[in-house]
Amino acid sequence: MTEKPIQREEDGVLILERTKKKPKKPGKYAVVILNDDYTPRDFVVWILQTVFHKSHGDANRIMLEAHTTGKAMCGVFPLDLAKTMVTEVRNFADQYEYPLECRIEATQEE
């Protein structure tokens, strides 16, 4: 990152000041699991525990939310990590031949 110095004059002396730019925080993205009529609930709980490191209770709560509302948020992560987790879910779902879907949604910046 190149910073352009600010020039000012004080008492006939040229003063150069550097401005400090704060690095931008990486964006955060929600990973959302979608409900379907074929993937067993136990498999969804297992995915939430394995990929997202949720406790059994939290995994059950998230699974039930997805089951009743159609989708549930698994967590909020930087984009690279979110993409990795979605890929892991899809790989496990393919391996066990379930149509479980997971996607990334942008979150509101604070």
PyRosetta script that sets phi, psi and omega in degrees:
from pyrosetta import init, pose_from_sequence

init()
pose = pose_from_sequence("MTEKPIQREEDGVLILERTKKKPKKPGKYAVVILNDDYTPRDFVVWILQTVFHKSHGDANRIMLEAHTTGKAMCGVFPLDLAKTMVTEVRNFADQYEYPLECRIEATQEE")
pose.set_psi(1, 120.7)
pose.set_omega(1, 179.8)
pose.set_phi(2, -93.5)
pose.set_psi(2, 128.6)
pose.set_omega(2, 178.6)
pose.set_phi(3, -108.1)
pose.set_psi(3, 134.7)
pose.set_omega(3, 179.0)
pose.set_phi(4, -92.0)
pose.set_psi(4, 125.0)
pose.set_omega(4, -179.1)
pose.set_phi(5, -69.8)
pose.set_psi(5, 150.2)
pose.set_omega(5, 176.2)
pose.set_phi(6, -95.3)
pose.set_psi(6, 132.2)
pose.set_omega(6, 179.6)
pose.set_phi(7, -105.8)
pose.set_psi(7, 136.7)
pose.set_omega(7, 173.4)
pose.set_phi(8, -148.3)
pose.set_psi(8, 160.3)
pose.set_omega(8, -178.4)
pose.set_phi(9, -118.6)
pose.set_psi(9, 133.5)
pose.set_omega(9, 177.8)
pose.set_phi(10, -132.8)
pose.set_psi(10, 121.2)
pose.set_omega(10, 179.0)
pose.set_phi(11, 51.8)
pose.set_psi(11, 41.9)
pose.set_omega(11, 177.3)
pose.set_phi(12, 78.5)
pose.set_psi(12, 4.0)
pose.set_omega(12, -179.7)
pose.set_phi(13, -108.6)
pose.set_psi(13, 129.7)
pose.set_omega(13, 178.4)
pose.set_phi(14, -80.8)
pose.set_psi(14, 123.6)
pose.set_omega(14, -178.8)
pose.set_phi(15, -114.4)
pose.set_psi(15, 130.3)
pose.set_omega(15, 175.6)
pose.set_phi(16, -105.5)
pose.set_psi(16, 128.8)
pose.set_omega(16, 178.0)
pose.set_phi(17, -120.0)
pose.set_psi(17, 140.2)
pose.set_omega(17, 174.3)
pose.set_phi(18, -95.4)
pose.set_psi(18, 139.8)
pose.set_omega(18, 175.4)
pose.set_phi(19, -95.9)
pose.set_psi(19, 140.5)
pose.set_omega(19, 178.7)
pose.set_phi(20, -96.3)
pose.set_psi(20, 124.0)
pose.set_omega(20, 176.2)
pose.set_phi(21, -102.1)
pose.set_psi(21, 131.3)
pose.set_omega(21, 176.9)
pose.set_phi(22, -79.3)
pose.set_psi(22, 134.5)
pose.set_omega(22, 176.9)
pose.set_phi(23, -65.1)
pose.set_psi(23, 142.3)
pose.set_omega(23, 179.5)
pose.set_phi(24, -73.9)
pose.set_psi(24, 133.9)
pose.set_omega(24, 178.5)
pose.set_phi(25, -68.3)
pose.set_psi(25, 143.0)
pose.set_omega(25, 177.9)
pose.set_phi(26, -65.1)
pose.set_psi(26, 147.4)
pose.set_omega(26, 178.9)
pose.set_phi(27, -65.0)
pose.set_psi(27, 154.9)
pose.set_omega(27, 177.8)
pose.set_phi(28, -113.0)
pose.set_psi(28, 140.2)
pose.set_omega(28, -176.4)
pose.set_phi(29, -130.1)
pose.set_psi(29, 137.1)
pose.set_omega(29, 178.7)
pose.set_phi(30, -86.0)
pose.set_psi(30, 135.6)
pose.set_omega(30, 172.4)
pose.set_phi(31, -99.6)
pose.set_psi(31, 124.2)
pose.set_omega(31, -173.8)
pose.set_phi(32, -119.2)
pose.set_psi(32, 133.1)
pose.set_omega(32, 176.9)
pose.set_phi(33, -101.2)
pose.set_psi(33, 138.8)
pose.set_omega(33, -176.0)
pose.set_phi(34, -106.8)
pose.set_psi(34, 145.2)
pose.set_omega(34, 178.1)
pose.set_phi(35, -79.2)
pose.set_psi(35, 148.3)
pose.set_omega(35, 170.2)
pose.set_phi(36, -143.5)
pose.set_psi(36, 171.2)
pose.set_omega(36, -175.3)
pose.set_phi(37, -90.9)
pose.set_psi(37, 3.8)
pose.set_omega(37, -173.0)
pose.set_phi(38, -120.3)
pose.set_psi(38, -31.9)
pose.set_omega(38, -177.3)
pose.set_phi(39, -73.8)
pose.set_psi(39, 125.3)
pose.set_omega(39, -179.8)
pose.set_phi(40, -64.0)
pose.set_psi(40, 146.8)
pose.set_omega(40, 179.7)
pose.set_phi(41, -59.7)
pose.set_psi(41, -39.9)
pose.set_omega(41, -179.6)
pose.set_phi(42, -61.2)
pose.set_psi(42, -36.4)
pose.set_omega(42, 178.3)
pose.set_phi(43, -66.3)
pose.set_psi(43, -41.3)
pose.set_omega(43, 179.1)
pose.set_phi(44, -62.7)
pose.set_psi(44, -43.5)
pose.set_omega(44, 177.7)
pose.set_phi(45, -60.9)
pose.set_psi(45, -43.9)
pose.set_omega(45, 179.7)
pose.set_phi(46, -61.1)
pose.set_psi(46, -43.0)
pose.set_omega(46, 177.6)
pose.set_phi(47, -59.6)
pose.set_psi(47, -46.7)
pose.set_omega(47, -178.3)
pose.set_phi(48, -63.1)
pose.set_psi(48, -36.5)
pose.set_omega(48, 177.8)
pose.set_phi(49, -73.9)
pose.set_psi(49, -40.2)
pose.set_omega(49, -174.2)
pose.set_phi(50, -77.8)
pose.set_psi(50, -50.3)
pose.set_omega(50, -174.7)
pose.set_phi(51, -83.9)
pose.set_psi(51, -41.8)
pose.set_omega(51, -173.8)
pose.set_phi(52, -101.7)
pose.set_psi(52, -0.8)
pose.set_omega(52, 177.1)
pose.set_phi(53, 57.0)
pose.set_psi(53, 41.2)
pose.set_omega(53, 178.0)
pose.set_phi(54, -85.8)
pose.set_psi(54, 151.0)
pose.set_omega(54, 173.2)
pose.set_phi(55, -69.7)
pose.set_psi(55, 164.3)
pose.set_omega(55, -179.6)
pose.set_phi(56, -59.5)
pose.set_psi(56, -41.4)
pose.set_omega(56, 179.6)
pose.set_phi(57, -64.5)
pose.set_psi(57, -46.0)
pose.set_omega(57, 178.8)
pose.set_phi(58, -65.0)
pose.set_psi(58, -40.4)
pose.set_omega(58, 179.1)
pose.set_phi(59, -62.0)
pose.set_psi(59, -41.6)
pose.set_omega(59, 177.4)
pose.set_phi(60, -63.5)
pose.set_psi(60, -42.4)
pose.set_omega(60, -179.6)
pose.set_phi(61, -63.2)
pose.set_psi(61, -45.1)
pose.set_omega(61, -179.9)
pose.set_phi(62, -64.8)
pose.set_psi(62, -43.6)
pose.set_omega(62, 178.8)
pose.set_phi(63, -59.7)
pose.set_psi(63, -44.8)
pose.set_omega(63, -179.4)
pose.set_phi(64, -66.3)
pose.set_psi(64, -36.5)
pose.set_omega(64, 176.4)
pose.set_phi(65, -62.8)
pose.set_psi(65, -44.5)
pose.set_omega(65, 177.5)
pose.set_phi(66, -62.8)
pose.set_psi(66, -40.5)
pose.set_omega(66, -178.4)
pose.set_phi(67, -64.7)
pose.set_psi(67, -39.3)
pose.set_omega(67, -175.2)
pose.set_phi(68, -89.3)
pose.set_psi(68, -29.9)
pose.set_omega(68, -176.4)
pose.set_phi(69, -109.4)
pose.set_psi(69, -11.0)
pose.set_omega(69, 178.7)
pose.set_phi(70, 103.2)
pose.set_psi(70, -22.2)
pose.set_omega(70, 177.0)
pose.set_phi(71, -160.6)
pose.set_psi(71, 160.4)
pose.set_omega(71, 177.4)
pose.set_phi(72, -151.8)
pose.set_psi(72, 145.6)
pose.set_omega(72, 179.6)
pose.set_phi(73, -82.3)
pose.set_psi(73, 129.3)
pose.set_omega(73, 178.9)
pose.set_phi(74, -89.7)
pose.set_psi(74, -24.3)
pose.set_omega(74, -179.6)
pose.set_phi(75, 163.8)
pose.set_psi(75, 173.2)
pose.set_omega(75, 179.4)
pose.set_phi(76, -122.3)
pose.set_psi(76, 128.3)
pose.set_omega(76, -170.9)
pose.set_phi(77, -142.8)
pose.set_psi(77, 163.0)
pose.set_omega(77, 168.2)
pose.set_phi(78, -61.9)
pose.set_psi(78, 155.6)
pose.set_omega(78, -172.2)
pose.set_phi(79, -55.5)
pose.set_psi(79, -45.4)
pose.set_omega(79, -178.3)
pose.set_phi(80, -60.4)
pose.set_psi(80, -43.6)
pose.set_omega(80, 179.8)
pose.set_phi(81, -68.1)
pose.set_psi(81, -39.8)
pose.set_omega(81, 178.1)
pose.set_phi(82, -60.5)
pose.set_psi(82, -44.1)
pose.set_omega(82, 179.1)
pose.set_phi(83, -62.7)
pose.set_psi(83, -41.1)
pose.set_omega(83, 179.4)
pose.set_phi(84, -62.2)
pose.set_psi(84, -43.9)
pose.set_omega(84, -178.8)
pose.set_phi(85, -66.4)
pose.set_psi(85, -40.9)
pose.set_omega(85, 177.7)
pose.set_phi(86, -62.0)
pose.set_psi(86, -41.7)
pose.set_omega(86, 178.4)
pose.set_phi(87, -62.7)
pose.set_psi(87, -42.6)
pose.set_omega(87, 178.4)
pose.set_phi(88, -61.6)
pose.set_psi(88, -44.2)
pose.set_omega(88, 179.3)
pose.set_phi(89, -60.9)
pose.set_psi(89, -46.7)
pose.set_omega(89, -179.2)
pose.set_phi(90, -64.0)
pose.set_psi(90, -38.5)
pose.set_omega(90, 178.3)
pose.set_phi(91, -64.5)
pose.set_psi(91, -44.9)
pose.set_omega(91, 177.4)
pose.set_phi(92, -63.4)
pose.set_psi(92, -43.0)
pose.set_omega(92, 179.9)
pose.set_phi(93, -61.8)
pose.set_psi(93, -42.5)
pose.set_omega(93, 177.4)
pose.set_phi(94, -64.8)
pose.set_psi(94, -43.0)
pose.set_omega(94, -178.9)
pose.set_phi(95, -59.4)
pose.set_psi(95, -40.6)
pose.set_omega(95, -178.6)
pose.set_phi(96, -95.6)
pose.set_psi(96, 5.0)
pose.set_omega(96, 176.6)
pose.set_phi(97, 59.6)
pose.set_psi(97, 46.9)
pose.set_omega(97, 174.3)
pose.set_phi(98, -114.4)
pose.set_psi(98, 149.4)
pose.set_omega(98, -178.8)
pose.set_phi(99, -86.9)
pose.set_psi(99, 20.1)
pose.set_omega(99, -177.0)
pose.set_phi(100, -55.3)
pose.set_psi(100, 132.0)
pose.set_omega(100, 179.9)
pose.set_phi(101, -117.9)
pose.set_psi(101, 147.5)
pose.set_omega(101, -179.9)
pose.set_phi(102, -141.2)
pose.set_psi(102, 141.9)
pose.set_omega(102, -179.9)
pose.set_phi(103, -143.8)
pose.set_psi(103, 168.8)
pose.set_omega(103, 179.7)
pose.set_phi(104, -106.8)
pose.set_psi(104, 135.9)
pose.set_omega(104, 175.6)
pose.set_phi(105, -127.9)
pose.set_psi(105, 136.6)
pose.set_omega(105, 177.7)
pose.set_phi(106, -68.3)
pose.set_psi(106, 144.5)
pose.set_omega(106, 176.8)
pose.set_phi(107, -104.0)
pose.set_psi(107, 165.0)
pose.set_omega(107, 178.0)
pose.set_phi(108, -74.1)
pose.set_psi(108, 134.1)
pose.set_omega(108, 176.5)
pose.set_phi(109, -75.0)
pose.set_psi(109, 142.7)
pose.set_omega(109, 179.8)
pose.set_phi(110, -89.3)
pose.dump_pdb("model.pdb")
